[in-house]
């Protein structure tokens, strides 16, 4: 169901992954100049265009539309990469539209279950208690339509989400997505490397908090 890059792509922290992770953090909290610098870094590190495009699309889930639009604008200017052709509009046939929606739901449930592992059922119960529509949107829109897209491995998506959570001081979500990175198959040492490359990009206290949290998760999993 998921088109994944080989896990070996992130062994010893490929410089492309480091650049992508830093870009994610800068989308979360950086100004235009910081985003511009991140785009320059991605171009210089030869980060695959498809990786960047997918990062930009998923960033609206974690950083909001304004920051995603600003980051995409800088990416277009710096990289010279034009926007891809528009996705074909779904057929107006209600059965076809319904089938697409159910496909996103099934993909979303599968992806979310990977990320949350043994906490998946508890997560769904918690979100429904907050608001049933938020649960529906999380699964169908977030984990189905966006995070189950091909083009960027789930492992890399989770590392970028971790970076955005560190930058945005979203500790509760950081805890979930550190778990998610490990559940998706990223070795703890590589998650740690991805946190380390955020030095100078995110506040030192937030980085230290993230490293300590990762250490606790490592101990729990032994």
C-alpha positions as CSV (number, residue, x, y, z in Angstrom):
1,X,0.0,0.0,0.0
2,X,2.9,2.4,0.7
3,X,5.5,3.2,-1.8
4,X,8.6,3.3,0.4
5,X,12.2,4.2,-0.3
6,X,14.6,1.5,1.0
7,X,15.5,2.0,4.6
8,X,19.1,2.0,3.5
9,X,18.5,5.5,2.0
10,X,18.6,6.9,5.6
11,X,21.5,4.9,6.9
12,X,24.2,7.2,8.2
13,X,21.9,10.1,7.6
14,X,22.1,10.7,3.9
15,X,22.8,14.5,3.4
16,X,19.6,14.7,1.4
17,X,17.6,13.5,4.5
18,X,19.4,16.0,6.7
19,X,18.5,18.9,4.3
20,X,14.9,17.7,4.0
21,X,14.5,17.4,7.8
22,X,15.9,20.9,8.4
23,X,13.6,22.3,5.7
24,X,10.6,20.8,7.6
25,X,11.7,22.5,10.8
26,X,12.1,25.8,9.0
27,X,8.7,25.5,7.4
28,X,7.2,25.1,10.9
29,X,8.7,28.3,12.4
30,X,11.1,30.0,10.1
31,X,10.7,33.3,8.2
32,X,11.0,33.7,4.5
33,X,14.8,34.0,4.7
34,X,15.2,30.8,6.7
35,X,12.9,29.0,4.3
36,X,14.9,30.4,1.4
37,X,18.1,29.1,2.9
38,X,16.5,25.7,3.4
39,X,15.6,25.6,-0.3
40,X,19.1,26.5,-1.3
41,X,20.4,23.7,1.0
42,X,18.0,21.2,-0.6
43,X,19.1,22.1,-4.1
44,X,22.7,21.9,-3.1
45,X,22.3,18.5,-1.4
46,X,20.4,17.2,-4.5
47,X,17.3,16.3,-2.5
48,X,15.0,14.6,-5.0
49,X,12.4,17.1,-6.2
50,X,9.6,14.6,-5.4
51,X,10.7,14.4,-1.8
52,X,10.5,18.2,-1.4
53,X,7.1,18.4,-3.2
54,X,5.7,15.8,-0.8
55,X,7.2,17.5,2.2
56,X,5.5,20.7,1.2
57,X,2.1,19.0,0.7
58,X,2.2,17.3,4.1
59,X,3.4,20.5,5.9
60,X,-0.1,22.0,5.8
61,X,-1.2,19.3,8.2
62,X,1.4,20.3,10.8
63,X,2.3,23.9,10.0
64,X,-0.9,25.3,8.4
65,X,-1.6,26.7,4.9
66,X,0.1,30.1,5.3
67,X,3.5,28.6,6.1
68,X,3.1,25.9,3.5
69,X,2.2,28.5,0.8
70,X,5.2,30.7,1.8
71,X,7.6,27.7,1.8
72,X,6.3,26.5,-1.6
73,X,6.7,30.0,-3.0
74,X,10.3,30.1,-1.9
75,X,10.9,26.6,-3.3
76,X,9.6,27.5,-6.7
77,X,11.8,30.7,-6.8
78,X,15.0,29.0,-5.6
79,X,14.7,25.6,-7.3
80,X,13.2,26.8,-10.6
81,X,11.0,23.7,-10.4
82,X,7.5,24.4,-11.8
83,X,4.4,23.1,-10.2
84,X,3.4,19.7,-11.4
85,X,0.4,19.3,-13.7
86,X,-2.9,19.5,-11.9
87,X,-4.3,16.2,-10.7
88,X,-7.3,15.1,-12.8
89,X,-10.6,16.1,-11.2
90,X,-12.5,13.1,-9.9
91,X,-15.4,12.0,-11.9
92,X,-18.7,13.5,-10.7
93,X,-20.1,10.0,-10.5
94,X,-21.1,9.7,-6.8
95,X,-20.0,6.0,-6.7
96,X,-16.5,6.8,-8.0
97,X,-16.1,9.7,-5.5
98,X,-17.3,7.5,-2.7
99,X,-14.9,4.7,-3.7
100,X,-12.0,7.2,-3.6
101,X,-13.0,8.4,-0.2
102,X,-13.2,4.9,1.2
103,X,-9.8,4.1,-0.3
104,X,-8.3,7.1,1.5
105,X,-10.0,5.9,4.7
106,X,-8.6,2.4,4.3
107,X,-5.1,3.7,3.6
108,X,-5.4,6.2,6.4
109,X,-6.3,3.5,8.9
110,X,-3.4,1.3,7.8
111,X,-0.9,4.1,7.9
112,X,-2.1,5.5,11.3
113,X,-2.0,2.0,12.7
114,X,1.7,1.7,11.7
115,X,2.6,5.0,13.2
116,X,0.8,4.5,16.5
117,X,1.3,0.7,16.9
118,X,-0.2,-0.5,20.1
119,X,-1.6,2.9,20.9
120,X,-3.8,3.1,17.8
121,X,-7.1,2.1,19.3
122,X,-6.5,4.5,22.2
123,X,-5.7,7.3,19.8
124,X,-8.9,6.8,17.9
125,X,-11.0,6.8,21.1
126,X,-9.3,9.9,22.3
127,X,-9.8,11.9,19.1
128,X,-13.4,10.9,18.8
129,X,-13.9,12.1,22.3
130,X,-12.5,15.5,21.3
131,X,-14.6,15.6,18.2
132,X,-15.8,12.9,15.7
133,X,-15.1,15.1,12.7
134,X,-11.5,15.6,13.8
135,X,-11.1,11.8,13.9
136,X,-12.6,11.5,10.4
137,X,-10.4,14.2,9.0
138,X,-7.3,12.8,10.7
139,X,-7.8,9.4,9.2
140,X,-9.2,10.3,5.7
141,X,-7.5,13.6,5.0
142,X,-4.3,13.3,7.1
143,X,-3.2,9.7,7.1
144,X,-5.1,8.6,4.0
145,X,-5.1,11.4,1.4
146,X,-1.8,13.0,2.4
147,X,0.5,10.7,4.4
148,X,-0.2,7.6,2.4
149,X,0.7,9.3,-0.9
150,X,3.6,7.7,-2.9
151,X,6.7,9.7,-3.5
152,X,8.1,9.9,0.0
153,X,8.7,6.9,2.3
154,X,6.7,6.8,5.5
155,X,10.0,6.7,7.4
156,X,11.0,10.0,5.9
157,X,7.6,11.5,6.4
158,X,7.8,10.7,10.1
159,X,11.3,12.2,10.5
160,X,10.1,15.4,8.9
161,X,7.0,15.5,11.2
162,X,9.4,15.0,14.2
163,X,11.4,18.0,13.0
164,X,8.3,20.2,12.6
165,X,7.1,19.2,16.1
166,X,10.5,20.0,17.7
167,X,10.6,23.4,16.0
168,X,7.0,24.2,17.0
169,X,7.5,23.0,20.6
170,X,4.6,20.5,20.1
171,X,5.8,18.0,22.8
172,X,2.7,15.8,22.9
173,X,2.8,15.3,19.1
174,X,6.5,14.9,19.2
175,X,6.2,12.0,21.6
176,X,3.7,10.4,19.2
177,X,5.8,10.8,16.1
178,X,9.1,9.8,17.7
179,X,7.2,6.6,18.4
180,X,5.9,6.7,14.9
181,X,9.4,7.0,13.4
182,X,10.5,3.9,15.3
183,X,7.3,2.0,14.5
184,X,7.8,2.8,10.8
185,X,11.2,1.2,10.9
186,X,13.7,4.0,11.5
187,X,16.4,2.8,13.9
188,X,16.7,4.9,17.0
189,X,20.2,5.9,16.2
190,X,19.0,7.4,12.9
191,X,16.2,9.3,14.6
192,X,18.8,10.7,17.0
193,X,21.0,11.8,14.0
194,X,18.0,13.6,12.5
195,X,17.5,15.5,15.8
196,X,21.2,16.4,15.9
197,X,21.1,18.0,12.5
198,X,18.5,20.4,13.9
199,X,21.1,22.2,16.0
200,X,21.1,25.9,15.1
201,X,17.7,25.5,13.4
202,X,15.5,24.9,16.5
203,X,15.9,26.3,20.0
204,X,18.5,24.4,22.1
205,X,16.1,23.7,24.9
206,X,13.5,22.2,22.6
207,X,16.3,20.0,21.0
208,X,17.5,18.8,24.3
209,X,14.0,18.0,25.4
210,X,13.5,16.0,22.2
211,X,16.8,14.1,22.7
212,X,15.8,13.3,26.3
213,X,12.4,12.1,25.2
214,X,13.9,9.9,22.5
215,X,16.3,8.4,25.2
216,X,13.3,7.5,27.4
217,X,11.6,5.8,24.4
218,X,14.7,3.8,23.6
219,X,14.8,2.6,27.2
220,X,11.2,1.6,27.2
221,X,11.6,-0.4,24.0
222,X,14.6,-2.5,25.3
